């Protein structure tokens, strides 16, 4: 069963060359996956986005295909690590086993995890 996570770390920093930031992002993501014993293929993404005022900007991201069979709790643990490391808000999740595609914060196992740990219910608002 395939699991895919797509993360975005926000606008590129002005003082760091884009390629350097992308490579750092991909390498760090791979290191974190390895530390969780999760096999993964990670591809850098650069997006051009537009904010509500019409300004366009570029954003660094990573597209993670998880190649190991992993439980929902390990996917959540991996996400929590990535979230803390990169200061993420959420990630896009495609989880073949449950047929889910969307924001990880609204993924039923994540909703259950947050409720069980007395964390605020999702109010993501990322529009995914
Ligand atoms: Zn979200």
Backbone and ligand atoms as CSV (ligand in chain L), in Angstrom:
chain,resi,resn,atom,element,x,y,z
A,1,UNK,N,N,0.845,-1.194,0.000
A,1,UNK,CA,C,0.000,0.000,0.000
A,1,UNK,C,C,0.884,1.249,0.000
A,2,UNK,N,N,0.524,2.169,-0.848
A,2,UNK,CA,C,1.373,3.344,-1.019
A,2,UNK,C,C,0.907,4.504,-0.133
A,3,UNK,N,N,1.896,5.204,0.405
A,3,UNK,CA,C,1.613,6.428,1.154
A,3,UNK,C,C,2.479,7.538,0.582
A,4,UNK,N,N,1.871,8.675,0.378
A,4,UNK,CA,C,2.601,9.821,-0.169
A,4,UNK,C,C,2.322,11.025,0.721
A,5,UNK,N,N,3.377,11.778,1.018
A,5,UNK,CA,C,3.237,13.011,1.783
A,5,UNK,C,C,3.898,14.117,0.976
A,6,UNK,N,N,3.234,15.244,0.870
A,6,UNK,CA,C,3.837,16.382,0.191
A,6,UNK,C,C,3.899,17.528,1.193
A,7,UNK,N,N,5.116,18.002,1.436
A,7,UNK,CA,C,5.269,19.083,2.404
A,7,UNK,C,C,5.811,20.331,1.730
A,8,UNK,N,N,5.528,21.439,2.357
A,8,UNK,CA,C,5.983,22.722,1.861
A,8,UNK,C,C,6.510,23.512,3.042
A,9,UNK,N,N,7.694,24.079,2.891
A,9,UNK,CA,C,8.312,24.752,4.033
A,9,UNK,C,C,8.142,26.263,3.982
A,10,UNK,N,N,7.349,26.749,3.048
A,10,UNK,CA,C,7.136,28.192,2.982
A,10,UNK,C,C,8.093,28.857,2.017
A,11,UNK,N,N,8.000,30.152,1.915
A,11,UNK,CA,C,8.772,30.905,0.924
A,11,UNK,C,C,10.270,30.674,1.087
A,12,UNK,N,N,10.965,30.662,-0.027
A,12,UNK,CA,C,12.423,30.532,0.003
A,12,UNK,C,C,13.035,31.690,0.783
A,13,UNK,N,N,14.109,31.380,1.496
A,13,UNK,CA,C,14.825,32.441,2.205
A,13,UNK,C,C,15.629,33.240,1.179
A,14,UNK,N,N,15.645,34.539,1.331
A,14,UNK,CA,C,16.281,35.379,0.309
A,14,UNK,C,C,17.794,35.218,0.251
A,15,UNK,N,N,18.399,34.871,1.396
A,15,UNK,CA,C,19.862,34.824,1.444
A,15,UNK,C,C,20.436,33.438,1.162
A,16,UNK,N,N,19.593,32.475,0.826
A,16,UNK,CA,C,20.078,31.120,0.540
A,16,UNK,C,C,19.696,30.770,-0.895
A,17,UNK,N,N,20.659,30.298,-1.714
A,17,UNK,CA,C,20.305,29.899,-3.082
A,17,UNK,C,C,19.230,28.811,-3.054
A,18,UNK,N,N,18.255,28.908,-3.968
A,18,UNK,CA,C,17.125,27.977,-3.990
A,18,UNK,C,C,17.568,26.514,-4.032
A,19,UNK,N,N,18.559,26.207,-4.884
A,19,UNK,CA,C,18.962,24.815,-5.021
A,19,UNK,C,C,19.521,24.285,-3.707
A,20,UNK,N,N,20.212,25.172,-2.951
A,20,UNK,CA,C,20.812,24.746,-1.688
A,20,UNK,C,C,19.716,24.427,-0.666
A,21,UNK,N,N,18.694,25.278,-0.640
A,21,UNK,CA,C,17.593,25.062,0.293
A,21,UNK,C,C,16.826,23.787,-0.073
A,22,UNK,N,N,16.604,23.569,-1.374
A,22,UNK,CA,C,15.903,22.356,-1.819
A,22,UNK,C,C,16.670,21.101,-1.444
A,23,UNK,N,N,17.991,21.143,-1.660
A,23,UNK,CA,C,18.795,19.961,-1.361
A,23,UNK,C,C,18.854,19.711,0.144
A,24,UNK,N,N,18.919,20.777,0.934
A,24,UNK,CA,C,18.906,20.636,2.388
A,24,UNK,C,C,17.589,20.009,2.838
A,25,UNK,N,N,16.509,20.478,2.246
A,25,UNK,CA,C,15.170,19.980,2.590
A,25,UNK,C,C,15.041,18.488,2.280
A,26,UNK,N,N,15.485,18.111,1.094
A,26,UNK,CA,C,15.379,16.708,0.679
A,26,UNK,C,C,16.271,15.819,1.536
A,27,UNK,N,N,17.498,16.268,1.765
A,27,UNK,CA,C,18.427,15.472,2.567
A,27,UNK,C,C,17.943,15.323,4.003
A,28,UNK,N,N,17.447,16.403,4.589
A,28,UNK,CA,C,16.953,16.353,5.966
A,28,UNK,C,C,15.744,15.441,6.073
A,29,UNK,N,N,14.864,15.519,5.077
A,29,UNK,CA,C,13.675,14.659,5.071
A,29,UNK,C,C,14.094,13.194,4.989
A,30,UNK,N,N,15.061,12.894,4.125
A,30,UNK,CA,C,15.547,11.514,3.991
A,30,UNK,C,C,16.169,11.031,5.305
A,31,UNK,N,N,16.932,11.905,5.959
A,31,UNK,CA,C,17.560,11.531,7.235
A,31,UNK,C,C,16.495,11.209,8.289
A,32,UNK,N,N,15.449,12.021,8.323
A,32,UNK,CA,C,14.379,11.794,9.307
A,32,UNK,C,C,13.653,10.486,8.996
A,33,UNK,N,N,13.355,10.230,7.704
A,33,UNK,CA,C,12.723,8.952,7.321
A,33,UNK,C,C,13.616,7.781,7.734
A,34,UNK,N,N,14.907,7.907,7.490
A,34,UNK,CA,C,15.845,6.832,7.834
A,34,UNK,C,C,15.854,6.590,9.341
A,35,UNK,N,N,15.802,7.657,10.116
A,35,UNK,CA,C,15.835,7.507,11.576
A,35,UNK,C,C,14.556,6.830,12.077
A,36,UNK,N,N,13.484,6.905,11.295
A,36,UNK,CA,C,12.239,6.212,11.653
A,36,UNK,C,C,12.138,4.851,10.968
A,37,UNK,N,N,13.230,4.414,10.329
A,37,UNK,CA,C,13.269,3.136,9.609
A,37,UNK,C,C,12.149,3.040,8.567
A,38,UNK,N,N,11.941,4.142,7.872
A,38,UNK,CA,C,10.951,4.209,6.808
A,38,UNK,C,C,11.703,4.402,5.496
A,39,UNK,N,N,11.505,3.459,4.550
A,39,UNK,CA,C,12.113,3.617,3.234
A,39,UNK,C,C,11.279,4.605,2.452
A,40,UNK,N,N,11.949,5.535,1.772
A,40,UNK,CA,C,11.193,6.573,1.067
A,40,UNK,C,C,11.979,7.108,-0.122
A,41,UNK,N,N,11.241,7.625,-1.088
A,41,UNK,CA,C,11.858,8.330,-2.213
A,41,UNK,C,C,11.383,9.771,-2.110
A,42,UNK,N,N,12.337,10.694,-2.134
A,42,UNK,CA,C,12.000,12.096,-1.900
A,42,UNK,C,C,12.445,12.954,-3.080
A,43,UNK,N,N,11.513,13.712,-3.598
A,43,UNK,CA,C,11.773,14.553,-4.764
A,43,UNK,C,C,11.538,16.008,-4.368
A,44,UNK,N,N,12.487,16.891,-4.688
A,44,UNK,CA,C,12.274,18.307,-4.344
A,44,UNK,C,C,11.212,18.944,-5.233
A,45,UNK,N,N,10.479,19.874,-4.663
A,45,UNK,CA,C,9.450,20.609,-5.398
A,45,UNK,C,C,9.722,22.099,-5.222
A,46,UNK,N,N,9.578,22.846,-6.279
A,46,UNK,CA,C,9.547,24.297,-6.173
A,46,UNK,C,C,8.232,24.759,-6.774
A,47,UNK,N,N,7.449,25.492,-5.988
A,47,UNK,CA,C,6.144,25.955,-6.455
A,47,UNK,C,C,6.150,27.467,-6.596
A,48,UNK,N,N,5.401,27.947,-7.569
A,48,UNK,CA,C,5.124,29.374,-7.672
A,48,UNK,C,C,3.689,29.561,-7.201
A,49,UNK,N,N,3.519,30.367,-6.185
A,49,UNK,CA,C,2.200,30.543,-5.574
A,49,UNK,C,C,1.814,32.008,-5.580
A,50,UNK,N,N,0.523,32.238,-5.403
A,50,UNK,CA,C,0.022,33.614,-5.381
A,50,UNK,C,C,-0.769,33.812,-4.095
A,51,UNK,N,N,-0.487,34.899,-3.361
A,51,UNK,CA,C,-1.251,35.142,-2.141
A,51,UNK,C,C,-2.516,35.938,-2.455
A,52,UNK,N,N,-3.311,36.224,-1.416
A,52,UNK,CA,C,-4.608,36.863,-1.629
A,52,UNK,C,C,-4.486,38.268,-2.206
A,53,UNK,N,N,-3.312,38.907,-1.993
A,53,UNK,CA,C,-3.105,40.250,-2.541
A,53,UNK,C,C,-2.554,40.215,-3.960
A,54,UNK,N,N,-2.380,39.023,-4.497
A,54,UNK,CA,C,-1.917,38.903,-5.869
A,54,UNK,C,C,-0.415,38.783,-6.018
A,55,UNK,N,N,0.331,38.829,-4.894
A,55,UNK,CA,C,1.785,38.696,-4.982
A,55,UNK,C,C,2.163,37.241,-5.222
A,56,UNK,N,N,3.107,37.028,-6.140
A,56,UNK,CA,C,3.594,35.677,-6.399
A,56,UNK,C,C,4.919,35.461,-5.691
A,57,UNK,N,N,5.148,34.262,-5.263
A,57,UNK,CA,C,6.400,33.921,-4.589
A,57,UNK,C,C,6.693,32.452,-4.841
A,58,UNK,N,N,7.946,32.080,-4.607
A,58,UNK,CA,C,8.314,30.676,-4.784
A,58,UNK,C,C,8.471,30.013,-3.425
A,59,UNK,N,N,8.179,28.736,-3.400
A,59,UNK,CA,C,8.164,27.991,-2.157
A,59,UNK,C,C,8.879,26.661,-2.348
A,60,UNK,N,N,9.627,26.270,-1.330
A,60,UNK,CA,C,10.349,24.997,-1.365
A,60,UNK,C,C,9.506,23.899,-0.760
A,61,UNK,N,N,9.586,22.710,-1.339
A,61,UNK,CA,C,8.834,21.591,-0.790
A,61,UNK,C,C,9.484,20.266,-1.119
A,62,UNK,N,N,8.879,19.194,-0.637
A,62,UNK,CA,C,9.376,17.852,-0.894
A,62,UNK,C,C,8.191,16.913,-1.083
A,63,UNK,N,N,8.333,16.025,-2.046
A,63,UNK,CA,C,7.316,15.025,-2.344
A,63,UNK,C,C,7.873,13.680,-1.881
A,64,UNK,N,N,7.256,13.119,-0.858
A,64,UNK,CA,C,7.778,11.911,-0.207
A,64,UNK,C,C,6.890,10.725,-0.547
A,65,UNK,N,N,7.447,9.734,-1.211
A,65,UNK,CA,C,6.736,8.473,-1.417
A,65,UNK,C,C,7.313,7.474,-0.439
A,66,UNK,N,N,6.471,7.002,0.461
A,66,UNK,CA,C,6.907,6.039,1.472
A,66,UNK,C,C,6.841,4.648,0.868
A,67,UNK,N,N,7.957,3.960,0.846
A,67,UNK,CA,C,8.069,2.666,0.178
A,67,UNK,C,C,7.879,1.501,1.140
A,68,UNK,N,N,7.930,1.774,2.443
A,68,UNK,CA,C,7.712,0.725,3.440
A,68,UNK,C,C,6.227,0.647,3.755
A,69,UNK,N,N,5.794,-0.518,4.244
A,69,UNK,CA,C,4.447,-0.612,4.798
A,69,UNK,C,C,4.516,-0.053,6.213
A,70,UNK,N,N,3.814,1.025,6.453
A,70,UNK,CA,C,3.884,1.651,7.774
A,70,UNK,C,C,2.481,1.820,8.349
A,71,UNK,N,N,2.392,1.683,9.652
A,71,UNK,CA,C,1.107,1.840,10.333
A,71,UNK,C,C,0.743,3.319,10.404
A,72,UNK,N,N,-0.529,3.583,10.672
A,72,UNK,CA,C,-0.991,4.968,10.808
A,72,UNK,C,C,-0.230,5.682,11.920
A,73,UNK,N,N,0.032,4.980,13.027
A,73,UNK,CA,C,0.712,5.647,14.146
A,73,UNK,C,C,2.148,6.042,13.777
A,74,UNK,N,N,2.798,5.232,12.912
A,74,UNK,CA,C,4.159,5.606,12.489
A,74,UNK,C,C,4.119,6.754,11.494
A,75,UNK,N,N,3.091,6.799,10.669
A,75,UNK,CA,C,2.948,7.936,9.749
A,75,UNK,C,C,2.752,9.220,10.562
A,76,UNK,N,N,1.948,9.129,11.605
A,76,UNK,CA,C,1.719,10.303,12.466
A,76,UNK,C,C,3.024,10.706,13.168
A,77,UNK,N,N,3.767,9.720,13.675
A,77,UNK,CA,C,5.035,10.021,14.361
A,77,UNK,C,C,6.024,10.674,13.392
A,78,UNK,N,N,6.091,10.155,12.175
A,78,UNK,CA,C,6.983,10.727,11.160
A,78,UNK,C,C,6.557,12.161,10.830
A,79,UNK,N,N,5.271,12.368,10.669
A,79,UNK,CA,C,4.769,13.715,10.398
A,79,UNK,C,C,5.110,14.662,11.549
A,80,UNK,N,N,4.918,14.224,12.789
A,80,UNK,CA,C,5.202,15.089,13.944
A,80,UNK,C,C,6.677,15.505,13.942
A,81,UNK,N,N,7.551,14.559,13.587
A,81,UNK,CA,C,8.993,14.866,13.537
A,81,UNK,C,C,9.284,15.890,12.437
A,82,UNK,N,N,8.719,15.665,11.247
A,82,UNK,CA,C,8.914,16.599,10.128
A,82,UNK,C,C,8.329,17.971,10.483
A,83,UNK,N,N,7.168,17.959,11.122
A,83,UNK,CA,C,6.494,19.202,11.501
A,83,UNK,C,C,7.373,20.016,12.445
A,84,UNK,N,N,7.921,19.334,13.448
A,84,UNK,CA,C,8.766,20.046,14.417
A,84,UNK,C,C,10.068,20.524,13.787
A,85,UNK,N,N,10.649,19.694,12.937
A,85,UNK,CA,C,11.942,20.029,12.331
A,85,UNK,C,C,11.831,21.221,11.383
A,86,UNK,N,N,10.789,21.208,10.551
A,86,UNK,CA,C,10.662,22.268,9.546
A,86,UNK,C,C,9.684,23.369,9.952
A,87,UNK,N,N,9.020,23.215,11.096
A,87,UNK,CA,C,8.017,24.193,11.501
A,87,UNK,C,C,6.816,24.186,10.563
A,88,UNK,N,N,6.392,22.986,10.176
A,88,UNK,CA,C,5.294,22.859,9.219
A,88,UNK,C,C,3.947,23.084,9.889
A,89,UNK,N,N,2.995,23.416,9.082
A,89,UNK,CA,C,1.610,23.516,9.527
A,89,UNK,C,C,0.925,22.169,9.337
A,90,UNK,N,N,1.052,21.620,8.149
A,90,UNK,CA,C,0.434,20.341,7.821
A,90,UNK,C,C,1.118,19.810,6.559
A,91,UNK,N,N,0.699,18.666,6.096
A,91,UNK,CA,C,1.180,18.135,4.814
A,91,UNK,C,C,-0.018,17.578,4.049
A,92,UNK,N,N,0.166,17.476,2.749
A,92,UNK,CA,C,-0.802,16.780,1.901
A,92,UNK,C,C,-0.527,15.294,2.067
A,93,UNK,N,N,-1.562,14.499,2.258
A,93,UNK,CA,C,-1.394,13.063,2.461
A,93,UNK,C,C,-2.236,12.276,1.467
A,94,UNK,N,N,-1.612,11.291,0.848
A,94,UNK,CA,C,-2.350,10.306,0.046
A,94,UNK,C,C,-2.065,8.955,0.670
A,95,UNK,N,N,-3.096,8.329,1.201
A,95,UNK,CA,C,-2.942,7.064,1.914
A,95,UNK,C,C,-3.833,6.027,1.253
A,96,UNK,N,N,-3.174,5.175,0.455
A,96,UNK,CA,C,-3.910,4.223,-0.369
A,96,UNK,C,C,-4.777,3.271,0.464
A,97,UNK,N,N,-4.243,2.826,1.601
A,97,UNK,CA,C,-4.942,1.832,2.425
A,97,UNK,C,C,-6.320,2.316,2.863
A,98,UNK,N,N,-6.434,3.601,3.220
A,98,UNK,CA,C,-7.734,4.138,3.655
A,98,UNK,C,C,-8.405,4.942,2.546
A,99,UNK,N,N,-7.735,5.043,1.385
A,99,UNK,CA,C,-8.305,5.788,0.271
A,99,UNK,C,C,-8.402,7.278,0.538
A,100,UNK,N,N,-7.573,7.759,1.485
A,100,UNK,CA,C,-7.665,9.172,1.872
A,100,UNK,C,C,-6.717,10.038,1.051
A,101,UNK,N,N,-7.203,11.197,0.637
A,101,UNK,CA,C,-6.361,12.222,0.000
A,101,UNK,C,C,-6.774,13.565,0.564
A,102,UNK,N,N,-5.828,14.264,1.179
A,102,UNK,CA,C,-6.147,15.590,1.710
A,102,UNK,C,C,-5.167,15.991,2.790
A,103,UNK,N,N,-5.532,17.014,3.539
A,103,UNK,CA,C,-4.688,17.519,4.624
A,103,UNK,C,C,-4.554,16.446,5.708
A,104,UNK,N,N,-3.331,16.224,6.181
A,104,UNK,CA,C,-3.119,15.184,7.201
A,104,UNK,C,C,-3.896,15.477,8.477
A,105,UNK,N,N,-4.167,16.745,8.764
A,105,UNK,CA,C,-4.864,17.087,9.998
A,105,UNK,C,C,-6.312,16.601,9.993
A,106,UNK,N,N,-6.830,16.315,8.814
A,106,UNK,CA,C,-8.217,15.850,8.731
A,106,UNK,C,C,-8.311,14.355,8.439
A,107,UNK,N,N,-7.167,13.696,8.423
A,107,UNK,CA,C,-7.109,12.247,8.207
A,107,UNK,C,C,-7.675,11.561,9.464
A,108,UNK,N,N,-8.674,10.679,9.335
A,108,UNK,CA,C,-9.312,10.098,10.532
A,108,UNK,C,C,-8.340,9.564,11.600
A,109,UNK,N,N,-7.267,8.831,11.256
A,109,UNK,CA,C,-6.362,8.390,12.331
A,109,UNK,C,C,-5.687,9.572,13.061
A,110,UNK,N,N,-5.440,10.675,12.350
A,110,UNK,CA,C,-4.859,11.854,12.993
A,110,UNK,C,C,-5.883,12.523,13.905
A,111,UNK,N,N,-7.131,12.584,13.456
A,111,UNK,CA,C,-8.194,13.159,14.279
A,111,UNK,C,C,-8.321,12.360,15.579
A,112,UNK,N,N,-8.279,11.021,15.462
A,112,UNK,CA,C,-8.386,10.146,16.637
A,112,UNK,C,C,-7.177,10.321,17.550
A,113,UNK,N,N,-5.979,10.443,16.959
A,113,UNK,CA,C,-4.747,10.631,17.731
A,113,UNK,C,C,-4.802,11.929,18.529
A,114,UNK,N,N,-5.272,12.990,17.881
A,114,UNK,CA,C,-5.329,14.299,18.566
A,114,UNK,C,C,-6.356,14.275,19.698
A,115,UNK,N,N,-7.464,13.602,19.459
A,115,UNK,CA,C,-8.496,13.507,20.502
A,115,UNK,C,C,-7.962,12.698,21.687
A,116,UNK,N,N,-7.246,11.602,21.396
A,116,UNK,CA,C,-6.725,10.738,22.454
A,116,UNK,C,C,-5.648,11.431,23.283
A,117,UNK,N,N,-4.977,12.416,22.688
A,117,UNK,CA,C,-3.893,13.119,23.382
A,117,UNK,C,C,-4.306,14.513,23.838
A,118,UNK,N,N,-5.604,14.741,23.890
A,118,UNK,CA,C,-6.136,16.035,24.347
A,118,UNK,C,C,-5.561,17.222,23.593
A,119,UNK,N,N,-5.309,17.028,22.301
A,119,UNK,CA,C,-4.860,18.138,21.462
A,119,UNK,C,C,-6.083,18.763,20.812
A,120,UNK,N,N,-5.965,20.023,20.460
A,120,UNK,CA,C,-7.091,20.717,19.822
A,120,UNK,C,C,-7.542,19.951,18.586
A,121,UNK,N,N,-8.843,19.882,18.362
A,121,UNK,CA,C,-9.284,19.279,17.100
A,121,UNK,C,C,-8.810,20.148,15.957
A,122,UNK,N,N,-8.756,19.545,14.764
A,122,UNK,CA,C,-8.194,20.260,13.643
A,122,UNK,C,C,-8.946,21.540,13.318
A,123,UNK,N,N,-8.210,22.566,13.149
A,123,UNK,CA,C,-8.727,23.803,12.569
A,123,UNK,C,C,-7.632,24.227,11.620
A,124,UNK,N,N,-7.415,23.422,10.595
A,124,UNK,CA,C,-6.264,23.634,9.730
A,124,UNK,C,C,-6.436,24.869,8.855
A,125,UNK,N,N,-7.511,24.891,8.101
A,125,UNK,CA,C,-7.747,26.055,7.250
A,125,UNK,C,C,-6.800,26.188,6.073
A,126,UNK,N,N,-6.090,25.110,5.723
A,126,UNK,CA,C,-5.183,25.205,4.582
A,126,UNK,C,C,-5.947,25.069,3.278
A,127,UNK,N,N,-7.219,24.712,3.374
A,127,UNK,CA,C,-8.055,24.639,2.180
A,127,UNK,C,C,-7.854,23.390,1.353
A,128,UNK,N,N,-7.184,22.397,1.917
A,128,UNK,CA,C,-6.970,21.160,1.156
A,128,UNK,C,C,-8.108,20.195,1.408
L,1,ZN,ZN,ZN,-3.787,21.503,6.249
